[in-house]
C-alpha cells in the first residue's frame, strides 16, 4: 500500500486537564474523501484542530506525505498545503466576497489545483451573484461557502473541513456536497467531520467513526451505510 497522504497515529489531545482525544488513528489517501463521524462531543472538531496544530497540548504522530507535522505550528502546516475550514464561519464581515477571497490568495503549489475567484464562482454560483456584497449581509450558508472558497484560494492539496453542513438548509447542504465532490474531482484530498449521515454518504469514500476520543470503526462508507448496528452504536440516528 502506498503511504497515505495524511496519517494520524495515537493522536491525543487535552484541554487543560481534560483528556479529550485518547488515541485517534486514521488515514486519508491521496484523492480520497474521508468522513470523520461521531456524536456531539465525540472529538471530531478536536481531532481536526489537533491535526492542524491548533491544540497546544497534544501527543502522538501525524504525518503528511510521510513527513512528521505533529510538532509544527498551524501556519507552517498551512504552508505545507493543508487548508482548515472551521465550523464557525470565519469571514471578514466588513470586506466584500471578492476582498475576502483576495485575503486568502497564495502562490500556486505544485501538485495542487490552482484556484482563482472566477473558478470559485463557478464552484459556488451563489457567491458569484454576491461578489460585491459585504459579509454582514450574507446568510449562514453563504458565509460557510465563502469560508471554504477563501481557504481554497490558498491552493491546498488536503482540506480539513469541520461540519460543513451544520445548520444549513437542505438545498444548501446539497450544494455543499456537490462542491466537495468537485474538489475531489479536482484532485483534492478531504477529511470532513460530519454528523449528517446523508451528507457523508454522498461525499465520502471511507469513514472513521469516533467515540469518546478514539476511532472505533473505520471502513468504506458503503459498509457503514450497510451496517445499521455500527450506526446505532456510534452515531446519533
Ligand atoms: P460537536 O459536533 O459538538 O462539535 P465534536 O465531536 O466535534 O462535537 P469536540 O468539539 O471535539 O466534539 O469536543 C470533544 C470534547 O471536548 C467534548 O466533551 C467537549 O465538551 C470538550 N471540549 C471542546 N472544546 C473544549 C474546550 N475549549 N475546553 C474544554 N473542553 C472542550
Boltz pocket constraint, residues with backbone or C-beta under 6 A from the ligand:
constraints:
  - pocket:
      binder: B
      contacts: [[A, 15], [A, 18], [A, 20], [A, 38], [A, 39], [A, 40], [A, 41], [A, 42], [A, 43], [A, 44], [A, 45], [A, 46], [A, 47], [A, 195]]
      max_distance: 6.0
